[in-house]
């Protein structure tokens, strides 16, 4: 899948640890050098896996896309934009923010 991030085309790629070693210990990452957000397939069905993997996967995808937007905005060096907690907050809260914006008819 391709998306437009501030005029730059990024690929959204699903992979797993066996075909992408960078995913080892991660659920996703944004590689700005190749303009790609790589998301773990999340096919784990073990008892320790998250119970709602589809929703969690959406959150991870949002998280990595936010990294892409921040990078393309020039906020990749010495910035709050590298704070994973802030990026996670945006990724988790964005659907709620979108709903509020839609309710306020301000999109």
Residue pairs with C-beta under 8 A, 6 or more apart in sequence:
1 11
1 12
2 9
2 10
2 11
2 12
3 9
3 10
3 12
3 65
4 10
5 35
5 65
5 68
5 69
5 72
6 69
6 72
6 73
7 72
8 35
8 68
8 72
9 35
10 35
10 36
10 37
10 65
10 68
11 34
11 35
11 36
11 37
12 36
12 37
12 39
12 61
12 65
13 36
13 37
13 38
13 39
14 38
14 39
14 40
14 41
15 23
15 38
15 39
15 40
15 41
16 23
16 40
16 41
16 43
17 23
17 24
17 40
20 38
22 29
22 31
22 38
23 29
23 38
23 40
26 40
27 39
27 40
27 42
27 56
27 60
28 37
28 38
28 39
28 40
28 60
28 61
28 63
28 64
29 37
29 38
29 64
30 36
30 37
30 38
30 64
30 65
30 67
30 68
30 71
31 37
31 38
32 67
32 68
32 71
32 76
35 68
37 61
37 64
37 65
37 67
37 68
38 64
39 57
39 60
39 61
39 64
40 57
40 60
42 49
42 50
42 53
42 56
42 57
42 60
44 53
50 56
59 91
59 92
60 91
62 90
62 91
62 94
63 87
63 88
63 90
63 91
66 87
66 90
66 91
66 94
67 87
70 76
70 79
70 81
70 87
71 81
73 81
75 81
76 82
80 86
81 87
98 107
101 107
